[in-house]
């Protein structure tokens, strides 16, 4: 069965939690997750960010739930990569 190994997400989030805390919490969802946080735009109350996740088997729903729990909203899935070993 193919495994989801890379996701690039467009996310809108409030300024708090900070980018460091937001990224740390996402990375701690599962061992082996690598999470990159890139700010694209900042306004008075929010940040538009690109979140890149890489791992051997990513749980998309877990990330979507965590982003919501942290106050963010998923705008789009911009890149997806599956691997079929």
Secondary structure, 3 states (H helix, E strand, C coil): CCEEEEEEEEEEEECCCCHHHHHHHHHCCCCCCEEEEEEEEECCCEEEEEEEEECCCCCHHHHHHHHHHCCCEEEEEEEEEEECC
